[in-house]
Amino acid sequence: MSAKAKLYEVIINYLEKQIADGMYNNGIKLPSEADLSKLFNVSRITAQRALDELELKGIIYRKRGSGSYLVENAKSFSGTENLQAFAVHEKNIAFILPYEILGGRFSEIIQNASNVLEKYGYNMMLYNSKTNMMSERELIRKLVAADVNGVILYPQHDLESIDLLYDIWLKKFPFVVIDKKITDIPICSVYSDNFTGSYLLTKELIKNGHTKIACFYYMDINFAEVFSIRQRFFGYCTALHESNVTIENNHIINFHEKASETKTRASVLRGLLDSGVTAILTQNDYEALDLIAVCNKINIDIPGQLSIVGFDNIPQSEYSNPSLTTAEQDFSAIGKSAAEAVIAQIENKPYAAEQIIPVSIICRNSIKRL
């Protein structure tokens, strides 16, 4: 395990090893969110995300009010060893996922893409790049060369495999990228309107009297390298600029860069409060809910002292304390549009090379009117 591994990854590795060791066969229930939270000394949101990831991989399933259980014959699609599975189908679409950045409602993308593909007689095969760029590139190369009709890719970054994607576009191979727009290549892209979502969230904060608004990220790279996060940052900046609010560099926080034994989230939050910040825009709901949990622990009142907004509208956002104001992505529409676009390319039908899926703002209780 890398020293940079996130807490939920530690939980995933622990559970996957226990599963591999046969700990949860024959209907034995996995530890609950509360159990994992206590065992690893993490928030329930972090434990929830670990279970979300395992469910998305098809390793576990959840029973409402009962718990989490191992799927019969569960397996994690881990790479090119599954290429031989194409032999049993004539019409195949590969879907490459980086599981580290997925969770919660992302399964809606997979389900709706699968429904469309099945309707037109196509089989969907899932592959996991394991958030490793070399693995992602290897999968792209081998799947395009294999007997596969098309590929849907959720890339980790929009620039890392740009050479491969340009070659794919030149060859007119049916290919769709989701969540990202590939700069300078008109390869088909399907993604949420991240700019407008962040813009509207920031405007909502300004409408409620906030002018000292921090932008909070947790990434092990420069957030400007990721298209979706970059667009959310631009939306934040544009909303501030239009409202004549100064964009202050010390209010743009990439916590990963600041993380150390002496620089905790609690100290960063207290520092923001001391500098006059009254609201925080985060990169996603998981980050927002983790910040709320930290604030609750150190007696920073949300939203009394600090308003916080997220992005995605995962199920937990409605039930946090307080409930979270967020931007809702239409994951179902992303999956449906991506599947329809790859089929259109295969069957030489018209399709839009760039498809921006609208988002909507969900106002709840995490914003205070000043």
N, C-alpha and C positions, 0 to 999 in steps of 0.2 A: 504493500500500500504506500503510495507516494505521500510525502509530507504535506503535499498540497491538496490531498484528497478531502472532499467535502464530507461533512458529518453523515449525511444520508447515504453516501457511498460506503462508508464504514459499516453501516447497518446492513446494506444490501449484500456486501461481501460476507458478513457474518451469517446472514440467513441463507445465502446461496451455498455456503460451505455446509451448513447444517442440513440443507435439503440434499446435497450431494452425498452426505454421510447417512442418509436414510432416516433422519430424525422425524419427518412429518408424513410418513406413509400411512395408509389405512385410515384416512379421515382425521388424523391428529391435527388439532388447531395450532396455527402459528401464534407467536406472542402478539398481544394486542398493541395498539398505539401507546396506551398508557404503560404497558410493560416495557416496551422498547425505549420509551421516553425515560423511564426510571433507570433502566439498565445502562443506557449510554449517557445519561445526564444531559439530554437534549430536549428541545421543545417538542410538543406533540405534533406540531406542523412538520418538523424534520422527520419524525417517525412516520407520519402520514405519507410524506413524499417517498420514502423508501418503499413502503408498501404499494404506492401508486406505480412506481417503476417496475416492481416485480409483477404487478397485475398487467401492466402494459406489455411486458415481455411474454405474457402468456404462461407464467410460471405458477401464479396463484390466482384464486378467485375469492371474492368476498360475498358473504351472506349477511344481509342487513340484520343487525341485532344479534348476530352469532359470532362472526369473526372471519379470519382469513384461513384458507385451506389450499393445499397443494393440488394443482390441476393434474388429473390422471395423465400419465405419460408426458408430463411437462418437460419442455426443453426450451432453451434460450437460443434463438437463431443468432449464431455467432460469426457467420462469415461464409467463405467460399466453399466450405465442406458441404453446403446444402445445394450446390449447383446441380448435382445429379438429379435432384427432385424435379427438375424441369422436364425430364424425359417422359414422365407419365402424363403430361399435359401438352396440348398443341398450341394453346394461346396463353402466354404467361406475361405478367407484369411484375417486375421487381420493385420493391419499396425499401429504400435504404434509410435507416433511422440512426441517429446518435442518441442512445437512450439517456445519457447523462442529463441532457437539457430538456427531457420530456417528463410528463407526469400529468396527473389529474385528467383534465378533459381532452388531452391529445388523442386518447383512444377514439374520440368521436371522428377525428380525421380518418383514422384507419378503417373504422366501421363503415363510414359513408363512402369512402373510396372503394372498399370491398363490395359494398352493395351495388354500386354502379358497374364495376368490372364484372361481377357475377351476372348482372342483367344482360350484358353483351357477350357473355360466354368466355370471359377471361378469368384466369386464376391469378391471385395475388400471393407473392412469396415475400416474406419479411426478412430483412438482413440487418444486422447490427454492426455499425462501424466502431462501436465501443468508444466513441468520442476520440478516436485516434485517426489523425489525418492520413497516415500511411495506409491504415486499414480501409479508410474511405476511398482512397485513390485506387487501391487494389480491387475493391469491390466494383467500382465504376468500370475499370478496365475489363475485368473478367466477365461481368454481367453483360456489358455491351458486346463482347466477343462471343458470348454463349448464345444458345438457341432461345433468346428471349425477345419478345415483341417490343417492349418499351421499358423505361425506367422512371420511377418517381423518386426524387432525392430530397431529403431534408439535410442540407449541408451544415456543417459546423460553422463555417465562415464563408463569406461570399467571394473571397479572392483566392483561397488556397489552391483550389483545383481548376483555376480559370483556363489553364492550358488544355487540360483534358476536355473541359466543357466546350471550348472553342472548336476543337477537333470534332467533337460529337455534333455540334451545330453545323459545321461545314459538310459533314456526311449526311445530314438530315435524318439522323437516327431519332426515333420518337422518345423525347426526354422532357420531363417537367421538374422544375425546382420549386419547392414550397418554402415559405417563410422568408425567402431571400429574393432579391433582384440581382442578377449577375451583371455587374457593370460592364458596359461596352459590348455585350453579346446579346442579341435578340432571342436567346433561348427562352422557351416558355417558362414564365414565373407566376406563381399563385401565392399571394401573401395578404395579410391583414393590413388595413390602413393604419399602420402604427403611428405615422405622423399626426393624423387627425385625432386619434385616440389620446395621445399625450397632450396635444394642443388643447383639446376640450377639457381634459382633467386639470391642466394648469389654469385654464380660463375659469373653471369652476372654483378653484382655490382663490384666484384673484377676485372673483365676484363676491366671495365671502370675506374679503378684506385682507387677504394675505399678500404681502409683497416681498417677504423674505422667505423664499421657497428653495429648499435644497433639492438636488437631484442625486439620488442614492443608487449606487450599483455595487454588485459583488461579482467581480470577474477576474480571472487570472490573466487576462489580456486587456489591452486598451479597448474600451467599449466601442470606440470609433471604428474598429475593425469588423464589427458585426452589424449587418445591414439593418435588422429590425430594431436593435437598440440604438443605432445611430439615428434612425428616423424618429424614434421616440425622443431622443435628445434634441433634435431639430424642432420638433413640435413644441417642446418645453421652451426652447430659446425664442421661437417665433411668438408664442403667446406672451412671454415677458416683454419682448421688444414692442409688440403692438400696444401693450398697456403702459409703455414708458417706464418699465421696471428694469433696473440695472441687472445685468447678468454678472454675478460675482463668482470668480473662479474658485474661491475657497468654499463655495456652497455646492460645488460639483464633486461628489465623493465617490471614489472607487475604493470601497472598504478593503478589498483584497490587498491593494497597494499599501494600506495603512496598518494592516493586521500585524500585530506583534504581541509579545508577552505583556507589554505595557500599554498597548493601544487596543482596547476592547471596543465592542459596539457600544457598550454603556458609556465609555469615556467620549467616544465620537458624538453620541447623541447629546450628552451634557455639554460638549463643546459647541455644538450647533445651537443649542438653546441659549448658551451664554453669548453667542454672537448675534442673537436677535432673531434666529430662524423660528418661524411659527408653523411651517408646513414642510412635508417631504413627499416628493414624487419618486416612486421606486420603479425598478425595471420589471417587476412582476409581483403577483400576489404572494408567492412564497416568501419573497424578501420582505414585503410589507407586513405579513403576518408574523414573521420572525422579529421584526422591529417592534411591533406592537407587544409581543411577548416579553421582549427585553424591557420595554418601557413599563409594562405592568409590574415586572419584577423589581425595578429600581424606583418605582413610585413616580414616574412621569405620567401625568394624566393625559390620556388620549380620549377625546380631542381637546380637553381643556387647556393643556399646555402646548400640545403638538398635534397638528392634523396630518394624517398619513393617507395616501392613495396608492392603489396597486394597478395591476394590468393583467387581464385574462379572465377574471370572474370564475375562479375555481370554486367548487362547492363549499369549501371551508370558509370562503370569504364572507358568506352570508351569516355564518354562525360564530364568527370571532367576537371578542369583547374589546372594543365595540365592533359592530359589523362594518365591513370594509367598502368604501367607495372605490370603484374600479372601472376599467374599460373592458367590455365583453367582446372577445373575439368570436366570430362565427366559425367554429372549428368544423362543423358539419358541412358548411358551404365550401370551405377550403378542400376537404376531402373529395366532395362531389365534383368540384370544378377541376381539380387535378386529374381525377380519373377520366372525366369527359375530355379533357385536353389531350391526354396521352392517347386515348382511343381515336380522337379526331385526326391526330398525326398518323397513326397506323393506317387508318382508313381513308387518308387523303381528303379529309373534310375540312371546312373552314374552322378556325379557332383563333382566339385572341392571345397574342404572344405575352401580354401582360394583363393579369387579372388581379385587381385590388379589391379585396373583400371588405365591405364597410364594418366598422365597429360601433358599439353604442355605449353610452356612459350609464353606469348603474350607481345612483346616489344612495348612500346609506348613512351611517352614523359616525364615520371617522373624520369628518370635517366639522370644525367649529366656525360659526360666523363671528368674526371679530367686531 
